[in-house]
Amino acid sequence: GEDVEQSLFLSVREGDSSVINCTYTDSSSTYLYWYKQEPGAGLQLLTYIFSNMDMKQDQRLTVLLNKKDKHLSLRIADTQTGDSAIYFCAETDSGSARQLTFGSGTQLTVLP
Amino acid sequence: DAMVIQNPRYQVTQFGKPVTLSCSQTLNHNVMYWYQQKSSQAPKLLFHYYDKDFNNEADTPDNFQSRRPNTSFCFLDIRSPGLGDAAMYLCATSRDLKDLEQYFGPGTRLTVT
């Protein structure tokens, strides 16, 4: 079955860039997502990328997709303390949000 | 402006004692989902409703049931909770099955004693 993997923890200094990485196994993935979960809150969709793209930028967020290596990354520029959260990578192969497969999440800690 | 609301946020139940978790939405979305998220693990889809049609994931235990009495509300019933059912339970909605985004509630953390 599909598998999505992420490292569990990342710490960065405030003002630095953060890069959160994700690998997936399903070569038929059509959409890849990044969700953010703040303490005590639900998952919030940050951005998604279609598999025929290799980059998407949205303000401080840059998503890079290497389809050959099945590697997805999320770069957060000028990381702030409010960016501290768990970041989940997810994919679907059907174009439907119904069949999301999530990674285990990366806990981002932003140090002052 | 709450969109997906889950009650209660924290629930404690005893081993074997039935428990019901509640989810409501103000988005008028057709699809509602229930996920189980154990500590440091990925959310795992248990089932979803498309309107009144119930769709169970193949590996969801029979111990878990769901009800959707109307568009706004969806309930997760755990008939005989075991210690292994302690987890965060997330409710989510989407406009329809082709919608790319799911909107999540804050979750209910279930403890089984």
Interface residues (C-beta under 8 A of the other chain):
Chain A: V4 L8 Y31 Y35 G40 A41 G42 L43 Q44 L45 Y48 F88 G95 S96 A97 R98 Q99 L100 T101 F102 G103 S104 G105
Chain B: V4 Q6 R9 V31 Y33 S40 Q41 A42 P43 L45 H48 L90 A92 S94 L97 K98 D99 L100 E101 Q102 Y103 F104 G105 P106 G107
